[in-house]
């Protein structure tokens, strides 16, 4: 054997790898077929161009890909006439499937072009796609809010383009992923590529100069996605000598034949000829591969936990798809068995780590110090060859792969061979990035920056989009004495969250069933990286105001499945002692991170079919809009603007939009407080000010302000713990009611616009709405118009405004999110359904579409003497019942008096969205002695429209015109469950729910 080694040495070790010849085929021009908002979300928030630009620079390539967005076939043809497109990304939106039409037109003229579908996780879009012919597309991907998916799509296609050449040129390795679930591989590929690219950066340090290091990164392992047994075996058989490992599902198509002209079935097909998935395809695949190679790592992933014991009995590693730690578990297995990360020498008897190797030189220095048993264990399994392969040290790994234990059963001989190979390799080779937030540039003139390289999250990208909208429409700032802008903002990107969670080992407590308070305390005890301290101090110096610490998760306020209002938002005062302010800021950031894992958040995840491990949290640090009044801080005006009004009055139209205005911090609106409703196009038409009695009864009486004296890091689960809930007369004392209040004169029984001595102050906003003191209606009209145009759908915008006594002011856009408008077919005339066929009828309904699969009704027990005193108990009962519906996957109709979700239990049942998330229709009932105006200001609106939930308002005091509720029918049914306050009944056959969103007509037929 000793005589044979030098010949093998010359054959394998001295054959150098020229990395410059790898990854020669690239995606240079990408055409995104999508609406402008989807394109912005990918390009600006995800910074796809920036990420790929950085990678290309690191890889020594001169021309990173460019991204071009089109919405129509004509636009696409103009682009194709002037540039060569390598990849088309088709993004079908909720509104229509025109993106498919455009993509097909492109493919017809350019059949060689790579095309993929990127679709949001929406049941409506999924249903429509089932009828689409997807044969022109290479892959279908599912948008889960992770902008890294775009990078993964490009990498996957480039890997496919370069696989043959790079394996032949250098022996580059391949990881085979076998999975036919679109949603799952769309989730796992970004994690897989993130880990592989991170590994490639790590092993690049083996080079001794920057140029060589960037070239080495081209040697990273490639990923090949197979979606059937035949496709997987075809790939493995062709490249089995370069297979670093296999990750396979258990249940996927296994067919004897495929449609002519295709080597693989479409992702949305059951299989050729209608074949169903083989429940043992994964076992058959891995068993066949194991017969070919006794060393290759095989990982099985399955949502069926019963497969674990069989997989492990056959020597396969197993990952549970249902695990909240799936991505972490998979990384650990790849690190342990595919050669990623450090090389860990273990004691074969105990499994304990005996030595950790970081670099090739460390292996060289320690090869003779490794215990014999450990050395034998790893050498006999070819672990070192695989580790070197993963680090693109191909000459050494190829050599060692052939010096197997079968050929040379001598531990010490292996030590010497490995040592000599490394020394000769290193001798032969002779040779072994951008932070946006800049402390030197961020000052009072800067207004938006990011810390970290991850995503901005939902609210963050909404802010970035608003900033973009303002910049592209200069007429926002055409009014003298009025500025329009976003507040000074810094975003801690999602990778900071990942770093915090991992460094503090918080996943165990976070994913447990521990109470919210315990989770918060553990997070508060954890440590944020010290490297951000100087950045935070710079931000304090630039703002000189209180700071809002707002959640901005990947899923929150996302385009198709918003998580509005689920996570925490804290505010901290501006302190002279910046160290004390830093401590409060750190506590607030950790509090926002903790809120991802609160009970309500987990319930919401369940309700929306998301996995909490997919959720990533960015945090927005933002100056609070407002003015200091002694020991409290708040703005004159906060508001929520919606570009579609489902409750138009008078000559208002639905498309004229609606704004909800309030004095003080916007939390008052979020919590369902009494706001002033006004259409920006009809500022003189304010229903709440139309009658004296209505104005006194239905206008704002309290407001929120930040308590600037509450100092310390003793934060609570309740993110409003340091807010003051004050009466409007306190604002009068502060002098903050100029131009936004009127005065009630009790002697004359009239309300006069403006502030006068004595008399109750009415928050009417008369100065800005009717008297033109500040152009608020005009700015709201523009915000609504430009925002809706840019998103191509109705929008909801949060804003705040500071007015000054000299009639000037600053208008701040705080947030934008789409109102996802359902386009379900509704052919019937809802108004024509006779009353005798109805269980419910509303002439003031929210929602659009038809549903025929609900049989349950949960309703609050009430009579003419109903009292709201027990509404807290009602909320508890409904939360418990709702949980049962979530567990069974069923929906129900919810009926009750007053406002659902009001923070004031005297106005309605104080539930949060997760407590009623299984309801298909929610009904507000106004009783004779309990009349509450329909709710308009809560975050429910966004969730209702996003999930297609109906919201009916019925006034039993106005027979006919107020709607209809057959409570006698409900009372006559036997109860499935009954408490002192709530009753749950079930019908023998499904109820027919119909909602006409354009006419605000809704009925439930029994």
N, C-alpha and C positions, 0 to 999 in steps of 0.2 A: 504493500500500500504506500509506503514512504516513497518508493520510486515513481509511483504514478502521480503523486501530488504535484510535483513541479510542472508536469505537462498540463494538468488541469489548471494550475495556477496561471500559466501563460495563456491558456485558452479563454479563461473567464475573467481573471482579475485585470490583466493588462489591456483588455479591450475597453477603452474609455467610452463614456456616453456623451454625445454632443447634444446638450439640451436645446440648443438653438434650432435643431431640426424638429422639435416637438411642438404640438399645438399650432400647426401651420394654417389650418383652416379655422376661420373665425367668423363670428356674427359681427358684421361691421355696421349694418343699417337695419334698424328695427322699425317696423310700421305698426303703430298701435291703432286699431280700429275701435274707437270708443267715444263716449261723450266727453266734453272738456273736463268735467270734474273728476271722472275716473282717471283720465290721463294725468291730471294735476296731482291726484292722490299718489300715483305711482312715481311720477317724475320728481315732484318737489319734496313730498314728505319722505318717500322711500329713497330719494336721491339715487335712483338706479344709475343715471349717467355718472354721478360722482363716484359711486362705489366701483363701477366697472372701469372708470377712468383710472382710479387709484390702483386697481389690480393690474390693468394693462401697463401702467408705468412701472409697477413693481416687477412685472414679467418682461420688461424690456421691449414692449411693443409700442409702435408709434401712433397707431390709429385706433383709439377706442371707439366703440359703436356709438352711433347717434340714434336718437329716438324722434320719430315724427308721428304726430297724431292726426288722424282723419276721422270724419264722421260719415262721409258720403262716398259713393262710387266715383263721382266727378273729382273730388279731392284726391282720392287714391290714384286715379289715372294721371293727374297732374304730377303727383310725387313720383310715380313709376316712370314717367317720361323723362325725369331729370336725374334719377339716381337708381342704383341697383339695390334692391331690398333683399336681405338674406332671411329675414324672419318676420312673419305677420302674427301679431298677437290680437286675437279677436275677443272683445269684451262685450258680450250681450248685456244690455242694461234691463232694468225693470220695465221701462216704457215700451220697448219693442225689440224685435230681433233683426233690425236693419243691419247690424254688424255682420250677421251671417251672409246677408245678401252682398255686402261689400267684399267680404273675404272670398266668397265663391267667384265673384267677378275677377278678382285678382288671380286666384288659382287657375281659373280657366285659361287665362292668357299666359300664366307663368307656372306651369305644372311642377317645375323643379323646386319651387320655393317652399321653405318650411313654414307650416301654419299650425298654430295651437289655439285652443279655446281657453280663455280664462273667465270662469263664470262665478258670480257671487254665490254664497251658500244661501239660497232662497228657494223655498219649496215651489213658488210660482214659476221661477225661471227653470228649475229642474223639470217641472211638468212640461213646460213648453219645449225644452230641449229633447224630450223623449220623442217628439215628432220631427226633429230636425235630422237631416242626413249629414252625419259628421265624417263621412268617408274621406274628405279632403284633408282632414286634420291629423297631424302626427300624434298629438296628445290632447286630452282634455284635462284642465286643471281647475281646482276649486279655490276661489278666493276666500281666505280665512282671516284677512286683516294683516297678514305678515308680508310686508313689501319685499322681503328677501326672496319671496317666491319667484319674482321676475328674474332675479340673478340666478336662481336655481334652474329656471327654465332654459335660460341661455347656456348655462354650464352643461345641462343634460344634453342639449342638442349639439353643442360643440364637442362634448365627449363622444357622442355617437359619430360625428363627422371625422374625428381624429383617432378613434380607437385602433383601427387596423394599422395605420402608419406608425403610431407611437409605440405599440406593442412590438412591431417588427424592428423599429429603429433602436429602442432602448430597453425593451422589456418592462414597460410601464404596467402597473397592476390595475386590475379591474375589480370592483365590488358589484356583485349581481344582486339587484333588488327585485324580488318577485312579488307583485302586488297588483290587484285589479281594482281596488277601491279608490276611486278618484279622490274622495275627500281625505283618505288616509295618506296616499302618497303625496298629495299636495301639502299635507302637514309635516310629513317626515322628511321630504327632500330638502327643505330649507335647513332643518336641523342637521341632516347628513352632510350637506355641502358646507354649512357653517363650520362643522367640526373638521372636515377634510381640509378646507382652506386655512383654518387656524393651524392645523397640523403642518400644512405646507409652509406656513410662515415660520413655524418653530424649527422644522428641519432645514430651512434655508440658512440657519445660523451655522450649519456645518461648513459653509463656504467662508472664505476669509476676506472677501471684498463684496461690495454692494452689487456690482454687476453680476458676479457669479451667483450671488444669493438669489437675485431676481430670476436668473435663468433656471436655477434649480427648481423653482416653484412650478415650472412646467411639467415636472415629473410626478406631480401628485397623482394618487389613484383616481381612476375614472369610475363613474357610476353608470351602470346600464340598467334601465328599467324594463322588465319583462312582465307581461300581463296574462300570459297563459303558460301552461306546462310546456307546450311545444316550443314556444318562443324562448323560454328559459333554457331548455335543453340544447336548443340550437346555438344560443350564445355561449353556454358553458362548454359544449363540445368543441367549439371553435377556438376558445381562449382559455381552456382549462389550465394550461401551464402558467398562466399569468393571473389566476384568480386569487385575490387576497382573501375573499370570503363571500359567503352567500347569506342574504337575509330574505327569508321567505315566509309568506302567509301560508295558511293551511288550506283554505277553501278558495279555489279559483278554477277557471275553465281548463279542462283537459280534454282535448278533442282529437279525433282521428284525422280530420281533414279541415281545411280552411277555405273560405270563399276564394274563387279564382281571382288572381290579381292582387291579393293581399297576403302578406306573411304573418299578419297578426290581426285579430278581430278588433273592432272598434271598442273603445272603453265602455260605452254604454250598452253594448250588446251582451246578452246572456251567453252567447257563443254561436258559432256557425251552425246553421240548421236548427236553431232553437235549443241547443244543448244547454243543460244547467251546469252549475259549478260542481266539481268533484270535491266532496268533503274531505278527501284524503290526498288531494293532489300534492300538497306540500310535503307530506311524508314520503310519497312516492318519488318526488323530485330529490329530496335530500338523501334518501336511501340510495338512489342511483348515483348521485354525486359522490357519496361516501365510498361506494365500491370503486370509483375511479381514483380517489385521492384520500388517503387515510389521515392526512394532516390538515386539509383546508378547513377553516372554522365555518361551522354551519349554525346559523341563528334562526330559530323559528319564532314568528310573532303571530299571535292569535287572540281573538276576543273570546274564545271559548277556553276557559280555564281548565277544562277537563283534558285538554291536549298536553298540559304541562308534564304530567307523569310519564306519558308515553314518549314525549320528545326527549326528556332527560334520560329515560331508560335506554334510548337509542343513541345517546351521546351527543344530542343536539342541545345547544343553549336555548333558553325559552324567555320570551318577553311577552308580558300580558298587555294587549292593546288597550284594555280598559283602565290600566294603571295611570294614575295622575302623574306618575314619575316615568312614563314611558320613554321620553327622550333622554332622560338622565340614565335610565337603566340600559338603553341601547348604547349610549356613549361608553358606559362602563364596560360593557361586553366587548365593544370594538377595541377599547383601550387594552383590555385584558387578553383578547384572543386574536386580534387582527394587527397587532404591532403598533397601534397608535399610542401617543403619549410616551411616558418614561418606560424603560424596560425594568420590570420589577422581578428580581430573582426571589423565588419563594422556596420555603422548606416544603418538600413534597408530602411530608407526614402531617404537618400542622396547617399548611397553607399560609403561614406567616411570612411577611416580607423579611428577607435577610439582606437585601441590597437593592438600591435604586440607581439606575443608570440614566443620565439625561442626554449625553452626547456620545458620538462615536469615540472621541478621545477618552472619555470616562470608561467606556467598555474596554478599550485597549489597556488603560492603566490598571483595571481591576480584574481582568480576566483570570489571573492566576490566584486571586484572593477569594474567589467564589467557592463556597463549600461544595465538596464533591457530589453529594446527593442532589443538591439544587442544580448543579451543572448538568448532571446526568438527566434529570427531569426535563430541562429545557432543550438540551441538545437532541434528545431522543424524539422530541416533538417538532423539531425544526423551527422553534420559536424565534431564534435569533435571525434566521434567514428572513422570516416574515417581518420582523421589526425593521430590518435594514431595507426591505422592499418598501414598507410604508414611508420610509424616510428618503426614498429615491436614491438609495445607495445601491444601485443595481449591479454593478460588477461584483461586489462582495457578496450580495445576497444570492445572485445567480450561482456563484461558485459554491457557497455553503449549501445551497439547496440540493446540490448533487453529492455533497459529502455527507451522506445520511448516516444514521446510527447503524443501519443495516450493513453499510459498506465499511464502516470504521468504528468498531465497538471498543473505543479507548477514550476515556474522558480527557486524559492529559494530552493525547494527540490532538483532540479537538481544540483544546485550549491553545495549543501552539499554532494550529492552522488558522484559527480565528485571529490570533494576535498578529501573525505574519501577514495575513490578508489585509487587515486594517492598516498596518504600517506601510505596506506597499501601495495600497490605495491612496493613502494620504500623501505619500511621497509623490505618487504619479499626478495627483490633482494639484498639489502645491498651493492650494487655495482653500481654503476652508470649504413716521410716515406721514389726516390734517384735522387739528382741533379748530372748530369754527369759533368757539368762544375765545376771544383774545383779551386778556386782562389789560393789555396796553391800548386797546381800541374801544372797549366797551365803556361808554361814558353817558352823560345825560342826553347826548344826541342820538345814541344808538337805541334801538327799540325791540329787536328780535334776534336772539342768538340761541345756539344749542350747545349743550355739553354732552359729549358721547357720540357714538357712531351708530346707535340703534335707531328705532323709529320714534317719531314725535308723538305717536298715539293719536287717538281720535280728536280730542279737543285741540291738541297741538297742531295737527295738520289743518283743522278748521280755522285756527288763528292764522296760520301761514297762508291759507287760501283767502281769508278776508284781507290780509295785507296785500296779497296779489290783486284782488278785486279793486281795492282802493287805489293802488298804484296805476292800474290800467284805466281808471275812470277819474281823470283829474277834476271833473265837475263836482265831485264830492266836496271839494274845498273851494267852491266858487262863491260861497256866502261870506260877506264881510263879518268879522267878529265870531266866526264859527269854524272850528277845526274838526276834522273827522280822521280818526286813526285807531290803531289798536294800542292797548297799554304796553308799557315797557315790559318785555317778557324774556325769560330764559327758560329753556326746556331741558330738563334732565332726561336724556333719552332712555329707551328701554334697556339698553345694555348696562346702565348704572343699576337698575333694578335687579338684573340677573347677577351682577357682581355682588350686590348687597346680600341677596338671598343665599348665594353659595358660600360667601366668606363667613357668614354668621350661622350657617347650618340651620336655617329657619324653616325648611320645607316640612319637617316632621310635625312641628307644632302648627304650622300654617294649614296643612292639609288634614289635620285632626278635627275632631268634633268638640274641641275646647271652646269655652265661652268666648265671646268677642273680647271681653275685658282682659282675659288671660292672654289671648293672642296679641292684643295691643301692648300689654306690659312687656311681653317677650321681645316684641319688635322695638319698643322704646329702649330696652336694655342693650340692643345690638349697636354695632358701630358702623357709621358711614365712613367711606374712605377719606382719610385726611387730605388727600390730594385736591379735594374740591374746596377746602376752606378759603384759600386765597380768592378763588372765583366768587364765592358767596360774599366776601367782604367787598369785592369790586362791585358786585350787583347792588349791595346796600348803598355804597357811595354814589352810585349812578341814579338811584331811585328817590332816596330821601322821603319815603312814604311807607305806610304799612304794606305788607306783602301777603298776597293770597297764594296759598299752596294748593293747587287744584290737581285732581286726578286727570290723567290723560292716557287711558289704557288703549291697547290695540283694538279692542272690540267696542269700546265706549264711543258713542256717537258715530260709529262707522256707517258707511253709506247704505248698507242694506239691513243691518241688525243692531241698531243702537242700544247702548247700555246706559241710557240717560239717567242721571241722578242716582246711580247705584253706589258709587264710591264716595269717599269723603273729600271735602274741601275745607281747609283750615285757613284762618287769617291770623297774622301776628302783627303787633303794633311796631311802629318805627321807634327804636330806642336809641338813646345817646350812647349807652354801653353796647357797642357792637358785638362784644363777646357774648353777652346775655342774649342779644338778638339772634346770634348764630346758634346758640343752644335751643332757642325756641324754634328756629327754622329747621334744625336737624330733627327735633321731636315731631314737627308737623310733617316733614317728608316721610319719616318712619310711620307716622299715623296713617298717611295716605296709602303707603305700601301695605300696611296691615289690613286696610279696609277691603283689599282684594279677596281676603280670606274670611271675611265675616259671614255670619250665618245667612244674611239676606243675599249676599253676593253669590254664595254657593247655591242657594235656592234659585237664583236668577239664571245661573249657569245651567242648572238642570232644566229649567223651563225653556231655555233657548237651545237645548241640545248642544251645548258647548262643553269642552273639557277645560277645567280650571288651569291645567298645566299649559294650555295654549295661550292663556291670558298673560300679557306682559304690560307692565305699568311704566309709562313715562310720567313725569311730574312737571307741572307748569309753575314756575315762580313768576308772579305777576304783580306789578304795582296795583294796589287797590284804588279804584276810582273813587274820589270823594274829597271832602274837606274836613279838617279838624275843627271841632267845636268843643273846646275845653278837653274833657277826658273821653270824648267819643268821636268817631270818624265815620262818615257816610256820604253818599252822593245825594244830590237833589232829586235825580230821576234815575230809576232803574226800569228796565222793560224787557219784554219778550215780544218779538214781532213775528207774525206768521203771514206768509204770502197767500194763503188761502183761508177763507173765513167760512166755516161750516155753520155759523150762526149769524147770517146777515140780517140787518133790520132796515126798514124804510127802503130807500133807493140804493142801498149798498148791494154790491154784487160779491159773489164768493171770491172772485179773483182780485177784489180790491184789498184783500188782506185785513188783518186785525192786529192791533197792538194792545198789550196789557201794561199799563204804566203804574208805578208805585214810587213813593218817597222812600229813601233809604236803600239798604243793601238788597240785592236781588234775591236773597234767601226767602224774603217775604213772599215773593211771587212763586218761587219753587214750592214753598210749603202750602200753597193754595190760599194765600191771604186775599183779602178783598181789594182788588185792583180796579183801575179805571180802564174800561174797554173802549177803544176808539179805532175807527178805520182811518189810516193816514190820508185817504182820499176824501174823507168826510169829517174833518176835524170839528165842524160845528155841530155834528150829530152825535151827542153823547147821551145815551139812553139813561145812564145813572144820574145825570144832572137835569133830566127833563121835568121832574116833579120834585117839589120840596121834600115830601115825605120819603121819596126814593133816595134823594141825595143825602138826607140825614141818616137813612138806614143802611144804604148800600155803598158808601164810600169808605175809604181807608181811615181807620182809627188808631192803628198802631204801626210801628216800623222797626226795622233792625238797624243797629249801629254797632261798630266794633268798640269794645271796652279797651281803651288804650292803657288802662291801669292794671289790667290782668296780665301779670308777668310771671314767667316760670315755665318749666317743661312738664308740668303735671297734666298732660293732655288726656282727654276723655274720648270714649267711643263716639259720643255725641259731638260732632264737629262744630256745633254752635255753642259750645260751652263758654266761650268768651265773648259772646254777642249779647247786646242789651236789647230787650224787647220793650220798646218805649211807646208812650202815648204821643199822638201827634202834637199835643200842646207843648211837649218838650222841644220839638223842632221849632215851634213858634218862639220859644225862649232863646233858642240858638240863633235865630235870625236866618234860618235856611229855607223859609217858605216863600221867599220873593218870587213872584211870577208863576208859582205853581199852586197857590191856594186862593180860595174865596172865603168870605166871612158871612156867617149866618147871623142875621139881625133878628133876635127873638121878639123885639117890640113890634117891628113891622112885618114879621113873618116872611122875610125875603132873604135871598142869598145874593150878596154883592161881590163881583169879581175884585180881587185884591185883598190887602190886609188892612183891617181897621181895629180900633180899640174895642175890647170886649167882644163877646159873641164867639161861638165855636168856629174853628177854622176847618174848612172843607177842602180836602185835597182834590182839586178840580183840574189842575194844569191849564187853567183858562188863559194865562199869560202866553204860554207857548202854543196852545191849540187854536185859540180864537183871536188873540190880540197881536200875533206876529212878533212877540218879543224875541223869540229865538226860532230859527227855521226847522223846528223838530219835524213837522209833518213832511216837509219837502225832503229832508235827509232820510226819513223812514221810507218814503216812496222810492228813492234812489236805491237804498240798501236792499229793499224788497225786489225791485226790478232787476238790478244788476246781479244780485245773489241768485235769484231764480233763473236768470238767463244763463249764468255761468254753470249752474248745476243741472240745468235742463229739467228742472222739476221744482215743485213748491219747496220753500225753505222755512226754517225757524231760526231766528237770529236773536241772540241776547245782547243787550247794550246797556250802557250807563252814561249819564251826562252830568257835568258840573256846570251850573249857571253862576254867573257873577253879577253883582248889583248893577254893573254898567251895561247889562244886557248882552254881554259876550259870553261865550261858553265853549266847552270842549265835549265833543260827542265821541264815545269810545265803543267800538265794536268788540264784543267779548267772545262771541262764539257763533258758529253757523253749523247747521246740520240739515240734511234733507228730510222732508216729510215724504216718506215713501208711499206713493199713491197706488193703491191696489187697482188692477185692471181686470178683475174677474168679470166674467160675462154676466150681465143681468138683463135678460130680454123682457121680463114681465113688468107690467105697470104696477108698482107697489101700491099706489093710491087706489087702484081699482079693486084690491082685495077687500071683500065685504067684512064689516066689523064682526059679524057673527062667526066668522072663520078664524078670528084672531085671538090669541092669548094676550098679545101686547101690540100696541100701535103707537108710534111716535111721529110727530110732525117736526121734530127737532132732533134728528139723529145724526150721528157721526159714523162714518164707515161706508163701505161700498162692496157689494158682492152678494153671493148666495151660499147658503150652507144648509145641509140636510143630514147631519150626523150627530146632533146633540139631543139627548133625551132627558137631561137633568136640569132642574131649576133649584137654586139656593136663594132663599129670600129672607129678609128681616121681618120678623113678626111685628105688625103694627096695627093700630086702630086709630079712631078719631082723637084719642087722648094720648097719642104717642109722645114720649119724652126722650130727649137725646141724652139723658143722664147716664144711660147704660151703654153708650156707644163704644166705650173701651172694651167691655165684655163681648159685644158684638164682633169687634175686630179680632179678638182672640179666637172666637168660635170659627170665624170664616178662615183665618189663617190655618187652623188645624184641618178643616174640611178641604181647603184648597190643596194641602199637602197630599191628601188621599187621592185627589184627582190627578195630581202630578205623578204620583207613584203608579197609577193605573193607566196613564196616558189618555185620559178622557177630558172632555170639556163640559162646561155648564153655562147656564144663564144666571147672572147674579142681579138681584133686585133689592133695592133698599131706599129709604128716605134720605134726602139731603145729599151732600157732596161726598162722593167716594174719595178717600185719600186726603181729606182736609186735616191740617195740623190742629185745627180747632174742633174738638169733639162735639161742640154744640152746633156746628154747621154740618156735620156728617160723620161717617164712620172713619176713624183715623187709621186706615190701612196703608201699607206701602205696596208698590207694584208686585214684588215677589209674593205677597200674601194673597193676591187675586189673579196671579198670572195664568191660571188654567181657565179663566172665564172666557167664553167666546163672545158673549154680549154682556155689557154692564149697563144697568138701568138705574137712573136717578129719578126718584118720585117726590114730587112736591105735594104735601098734605095740606089740609085746611088750616091747621094750626102750626104748620112747620113748613114754611115756604122759604126755600133757599134758591138763589139764582143758580143757573147751570154753571158748573165749574169750568174754568177756562185757563187757569194759570199754572197748572201742575205739569210735572214731567210726564204724567200719564199720556198726554196728547201724543208725544213722540212714540211711546211704546205702543199705544193703540193703533196708530197708523202703520207702524212698522210691521206689526204682527197681524194686521187685519182684524182687530177686535172691534166690535160694534159698541157704540156708546149712545144709549137712548135717554132722552129726557121726557118725562111724562108729568103733566100737571093735572091731578085728579080733580082740582077745583074748577076746571074749565071743560066740561064734558064735550066731546067732539073735537073742538079746536085744541084742547090740551093733550089729546091722545087718549089711549084706552089701556086699562090694565084689569084683566079678569082675575082679581085676587080670589074671588069665590071659587074659581076653578082650581086654583092652587090649594086653597084650604080644604077642598073636598078630597084631594088625593091622599092616600096613606103616606106617612112619612118614612123615608129611608133612614133619616136621622133627625132628631129634634132636640133642641136645647131651650132654655127659657127665653132665648132671644132670636134664634135662627131655626129655619126649617128647610130640610132638603127633601124634595119630592122627585119622582121619576115617572115619565110618561111611557105608555106601552109602545109607542112608535115615535120615530124621530120628529122633532119640531122643524119646521121650514123657516129659516131665518133669511129675510131679504132686506137689503139696504141700498137705497139710491143716494149716493153721496152728493150728487149734483142738486137734487131737490130736497135733501135733508129729510127724506121719508124712510121710515123703517117699520117693518112688521115682523111678528113671529106668529106663524100659522100653527094651529094645533091639530 
